[in-house]
Amino acid sequence: MADEAGSRLIGLAGGRAVEVWEGGDADGVPVVFHHGTPSGRLQARLGEEAARRSGVRLVSFNRPGYGRSTDTPPSLASVGVDTLAVADALGIGEFAVLGASGGGPYALATGLADQVRVRAVGIAGGVGPWRLVEPPDPLDPDLPILALADAGDIEGALRGFRAEAGGRYEKLLALPDPAMTEEFFAGMPENDAGWLTAENKRLFGLDLRDTLRTLDGYARDNVAWGGEWDIDPARLEVPTWLWFGDLDLMVPPSHGRWYAERIPNSTLVTRSGMGHGSTLFEYWDDMLTTLRDQLDR
């Protein structure tokens, strides 16, 4: 049974649990949303009104390690398989998938998991294998952590990312609302602040508190898409849209070009004057209707 936020806990194979949220138009075209990093299923609530307007049944779930979703070893492909299982549990046949920021590679993995059932893929500001997309800053503190994963010490890498994030997010979560969200978004460039209404800040804060009960999901994400990928974008034949902001400092447009060069049936759209958050959250209507239209054909 769903709670007041539209969420429920469902079981998957092996005794695992996954927290799922549903919103938008209950009778609409299903679109599964893969949240960013760190975030969770409730990030999709930022697009609920757009989903209603667009006739979209919007579904999202916490990836492993976030909130009450059971943690699993780092992998992109396994989350693609999990997405099909969640769709099964909700009685969904064909659907589209949208991934934002750290959720972008998981949207790709979902399309690869079933290229008949998944009719369209959208990636908004989605991170690529960032050490390959552009030469990394040699002083980036993530590099020695990922070196552990490269050497086969996955548990060491996970511990490293949990430790790296621990002080930062524990201090943040200790703040009361709305001071927590004000601190989280402090220093955001003006080109990235258009979507930050008071209600969106409130919803974003609720999502952070809900999903950052542990740092397992954050660590898992960083190893899964920061390390060697277990999926191949060149194998994706499903129609794919790539939405990236030309002023995005967090996931630069070079990531969009990297995807476009590898995904055969892809359309790259560059949002002029947009940063990271604005690319993700100011264009819900456009992204959802684009994906919806592929299933309406």
PLY file of the C-alpha trace (Angstrom):
ply
format ascii 1.0
element vertex 297
property float x
property float y
property float z
element edge 296
property int vertex1
property int vertex2
end_header
0.00 0.00 0.00
1.32 3.45 -0.92
2.08 5.99 1.82
1.10 9.67 1.80
3.97 10.46 -0.56
2.90 7.83 -3.09
5.66 5.39 -2.11
5.69 1.72 -1.23
8.16 -1.05 -0.58
8.15 -3.98 -3.00
10.12 -7.20 -2.98
12.50 -8.44 -5.65
14.20 -11.78 -6.18
16.64 -12.90 -3.49
14.71 -11.27 -0.67
15.69 -7.74 -1.67
13.45 -4.72 -1.09
13.06 -1.64 -3.30
11.29 1.61 -2.44
9.06 2.73 -5.31
7.19 5.98 -5.95
4.37 6.58 -8.43
2.76 9.84 -9.48
1.49 11.83 -12.42
-1.39 10.44 -14.49
-2.26 6.99 -13.18
-3.74 6.08 -16.58
-0.96 7.65 -18.60
1.99 6.35 -20.59
4.58 4.88 -18.18
7.96 6.58 -17.85
10.48 5.31 -15.29
12.72 8.02 -13.85
16.24 7.24 -12.59
17.18 9.82 -9.96
20.48 11.66 -9.64
23.35 11.24 -7.17
22.86 11.56 -4.27
19.09 11.44 -4.42
16.19 9.01 -4.49
12.77 8.22 -5.84
11.19 11.37 -4.39
13.23 13.51 -6.76
10.62 12.51 -9.33
8.06 14.57 -7.41
9.69 17.63 -8.97
8.18 16.46 -12.27
4.80 15.26 -11.04
2.77 18.23 -12.27
4.45 18.02 -15.67
3.65 14.30 -15.76
-0.03 15.03 -15.14
-0.05 17.64 -17.89
1.74 15.27 -20.27
-0.41 12.21 -19.60
2.53 10.31 -18.10
2.46 7.73 -15.34
5.74 8.65 -13.63
7.52 5.90 -11.69
10.77 6.04 -9.76
12.58 3.82 -7.28
15.53 4.10 -4.95
18.56 2.43 -6.41
20.38 -0.10 -4.20
21.78 1.44 -1.04
19.50 4.50 -1.00
16.84 4.78 1.69
15.36 1.35 2.39
16.39 -0.24 -0.90
18.69 -3.21 -0.31
22.30 -2.54 -1.23
23.99 -4.64 -3.95
27.49 -4.69 -5.51
28.22 -1.75 -7.87
26.83 -2.34 -11.35
24.95 -0.40 -14.01
23.53 -3.46 -15.76
21.95 -4.91 -12.61
19.89 -1.76 -12.08
18.61 -2.09 -15.64
17.41 -5.59 -14.76
15.92 -4.29 -11.49
13.96 -1.71 -13.47
12.29 -4.45 -15.50
11.42 -6.27 -12.28
9.89 -3.11 -10.81
7.85 -2.62 -13.98
6.67 -6.24 -13.70
5.60 -5.67 -10.09
3.60 -2.60 -11.13
1.93 -4.34 -14.07
3.77 -2.22 -16.64
4.52 -3.67 -20.07
6.22 -1.28 -22.48
7.63 1.95 -21.10
10.14 4.77 -21.60
12.96 5.64 -19.24
14.53 8.95 -18.21
17.77 9.32 -16.25
19.01 12.57 -14.69
22.64 13.30 -13.84
23.96 10.24 -11.96
20.87 8.37 -13.13
21.77 8.78 -16.80
23.89 5.61 -17.10
21.12 3.62 -15.42
18.60 4.80 -18.01
21.00 3.53 -20.65
21.34 0.22 -18.78
17.55 -0.11 -18.68
17.27 0.33 -22.43
19.94 -2.30 -22.96
18.19 -4.72 -20.59
15.22 -5.07 -22.97
15.29 -3.23 -26.30
11.77 -4.32 -27.20
9.99 -3.43 -24.00
11.87 -0.15 -23.44
10.62 2.04 -26.28
12.62 5.23 -25.65
15.52 6.42 -23.51
16.17 9.94 -22.24
19.37 11.13 -20.57
19.36 14.61 -19.01
22.75 15.91 -17.92
23.78 12.27 -17.51
27.30 11.55 -16.36
29.47 9.41 -18.60
32.60 7.50 -17.58
34.13 10.82 -16.61
37.76 9.74 -16.55
37.41 8.78 -20.22
35.28 11.69 -21.40
37.85 14.34 -20.48
41.34 14.17 -18.95
40.68 14.31 -15.19
42.27 16.80 -12.84
45.22 14.87 -11.38
44.37 16.37 -7.96
40.78 15.08 -8.02
40.30 13.28 -4.68
38.13 10.63 -6.35
41.02 9.33 -8.46
42.83 7.37 -5.73
39.51 5.91 -4.59
38.70 4.71 -8.11
42.23 3.35 -8.40
41.22 0.87 -5.70
38.28 -0.27 -7.85
40.55 -0.51 -10.89
42.80 -2.82 -8.89
39.87 -5.02 -7.90
39.38 -3.66 -4.37
35.71 -2.76 -4.76
35.03 -2.80 -1.02
37.95 -0.45 -0.46
36.59 1.95 -3.07
33.14 1.86 -1.49
34.64 2.61 1.93
36.59 5.46 0.37
33.52 7.11 -1.14
31.51 6.69 2.06
34.32 8.35 4.03
34.73 11.10 1.42
31.04 12.01 1.66
30.52 11.31 5.34
31.50 14.58 6.92
29.91 16.66 4.19
26.47 15.05 4.19
26.27 14.30 7.90
26.90 17.97 8.64
24.32 18.96 6.04
21.63 16.63 7.37
22.21 17.91 10.90
20.83 21.31 9.85
17.10 22.01 10.33
14.79 22.71 7.42
14.93 24.92 5.41
18.54 25.73 6.36
19.65 22.36 5.01
18.45 23.03 1.47
19.72 26.61 1.56
23.17 25.29 2.44
22.97 22.55 -0.20
22.26 25.08 -2.97
24.53 27.86 -1.67
26.70 29.28 -4.40
24.61 27.92 -7.27
25.16 30.01 -10.43
22.28 32.24 -11.54
21.87 30.27 -14.76
21.06 27.23 -12.64
18.59 28.71 -10.17
15.45 29.22 -12.26
13.87 25.95 -11.14
14.54 26.55 -7.43
11.10 27.60 -6.26
10.32 27.33 -2.55
8.28 24.19 -3.23
11.03 22.54 -5.25
13.52 23.28 -2.49
11.15 21.70 0.03
10.68 18.57 -2.10
14.41 18.30 -2.77
15.11 18.52 0.95
12.59 15.81 1.77
14.23 13.55 -0.79
17.72 14.15 0.61
16.68 13.36 4.16
14.83 10.25 3.04
17.54 8.71 0.90
20.72 9.67 2.73
19.99 7.45 5.72
23.22 5.73 4.72
25.89 6.61 2.18
25.82 3.18 0.56
23.89 4.31 -2.51
26.14 7.31 -3.05
29.25 5.15 -2.83
27.75 2.49 -5.10
26.87 5.07 -7.77
30.36 6.55 -7.78
31.98 3.16 -8.26
29.40 1.95 -10.82
29.75 4.85 -13.24
33.15 6.12 -12.14
34.82 2.76 -12.65
34.76 0.33 -15.56
31.29 0.09 -17.10
29.51 -3.23 -17.48
27.32 -1.93 -20.33
28.14 -0.83 -23.88
26.32 2.28 -25.20
27.06 1.25 -28.79
24.66 -1.69 -28.40
21.66 0.52 -27.71
19.34 0.77 -30.72
16.33 2.28 -28.95
15.56 5.93 -29.87
17.54 7.99 -27.36
17.47 11.69 -26.47
20.45 13.39 -24.88
19.69 16.70 -23.14
22.72 18.67 -21.91
23.32 22.27 -20.84
26.04 24.25 -22.57
26.96 25.96 -19.27
26.81 22.84 -17.11
29.90 22.78 -14.90
29.00 19.57 -13.08
28.42 17.35 -16.14
29.82 19.33 -19.10
28.33 19.01 -22.60
31.31 16.85 -23.56
29.49 14.02 -21.80
26.55 14.47 -24.16
28.87 14.36 -27.15
30.49 11.20 -25.79
27.08 9.51 -25.63
26.05 10.81 -29.06
29.20 9.45 -30.70
28.41 5.96 -29.39
24.63 5.57 -29.36
23.53 5.00 -32.98
19.91 6.17 -32.76
20.48 9.24 -30.58
19.48 12.90 -30.75
21.66 15.40 -28.91
19.90 18.55 -27.69
22.05 21.30 -26.17
20.21 23.66 -23.82
21.55 27.16 -24.44
22.50 29.09 -21.31
21.57 26.24 -19.00
23.58 24.76 -16.14
23.16 21.38 -14.48
20.01 21.70 -12.38
18.21 23.84 -14.94
18.92 21.28 -17.67
17.40 18.58 -15.48
14.45 20.31 -13.88
13.26 23.19 -16.11
12.32 20.94 -19.02
10.15 18.23 -17.54
7.27 18.89 -19.97
9.50 18.72 -23.02
11.32 15.57 -21.91
8.22 13.68 -20.79
6.19 14.52 -23.90
9.10 13.56 -26.15
9.36 10.16 -24.49
5.59 9.71 -24.26
5.18 10.30 -27.98
7.40 7.31 -28.75
4.95 5.00 -26.99
1.90 6.66 -28.52
3.06 5.68 -32.03
0 1
1 2
2 3
3 4
4 5
5 6
6 7
7 8
8 9
9 10
10 11
11 12
12 13
13 14
14 15
15 16
16 17
17 18
18 19
19 20
20 21
21 22
22 23
23 24
24 25
25 26
26 27
27 28
28 29
29 30
30 31
31 32
32 33
33 34
34 35
35 36
36 37
37 38
38 39
39 40
40 41
41 42
42 43
43 44
44 45
45 46
46 47
47 48
48 49
49 50
50 51
51 52
52 53
53 54
54 55
55 56
56 57
57 58
58 59
59 60
60 61
61 62
62 63
63 64
64 65
65 66
66 67
67 68
68 69
69 70
70 71
71 72
72 73
73 74
74 75
75 76
76 77
77 78
78 79
79 80
80 81
81 82
82 83
83 84
84 85
85 86
86 87
87 88
88 89
89 90
90 91
91 92
92 93
93 94
94 95
95 96
96 97
97 98
98 99
99 100
100 101
101 102
102 103
103 104
104 105
105 106
106 107
107 108
108 109
109 110
110 111
111 112
112 113
113 114
114 115
115 116
116 117
117 118
118 119
119 120
120 121
121 122
122 123
123 124
124 125
125 126
126 127
127 128
128 129
129 130
130 131
131 132
132 133
133 134
134 135
135 136
136 137
137 138
138 139
139 140
140 141
141 142
142 143
143 144
144 145
145 146
146 147
147 148
148 149
149 150
150 151
151 152
152 153
153 154
154 155
155 156
156 157
157 158
158 159
159 160
160 161
161 162
162 163
163 164
164 165
165 166
166 167
167 168
168 169
169 170
170 171
171 172
172 173
173 174
174 175
175 176
176 177
177 178
178 179
179 180
180 181
181 182
182 183
183 184
184 185
185 186
186 187
187 188
188 189
189 190
190 191
191 192
192 193
193 194
194 195
195 196
196 197
197 198
198 199
199 200
200 201
201 202
202 203
203 204
204 205
205 206
206 207
207 208
208 209
209 210
210 211
211 212
212 213
213 214
214 215
215 216
216 217
217 218
218 219
219 220
220 221
221 222
222 223
223 224
224 225
225 226
226 227
227 228
228 229
229 230
230 231
231 232
232 233
233 234
234 235
235 236
236 237
237 238
238 239
239 240
240 241
241 242
242 243
243 244
244 245
245 246
246 247
247 248
248 249
249 250
250 251
251 252
252 253
253 254
254 255
255 256
256 257
257 258
258 259
259 260
260 261
261 262
262 263
263 264
264 265
265 266
266 267
267 268
268 269
269 270
270 271
271 272
272 273
273 274
274 275
275 276
276 277
277 278
278 279
279 280
280 281
281 282
282 283
283 284
284 285
285 286
286 287
287 288
288 289
289 290
290 291
291 292
292 293
293 294
294 295
295 296
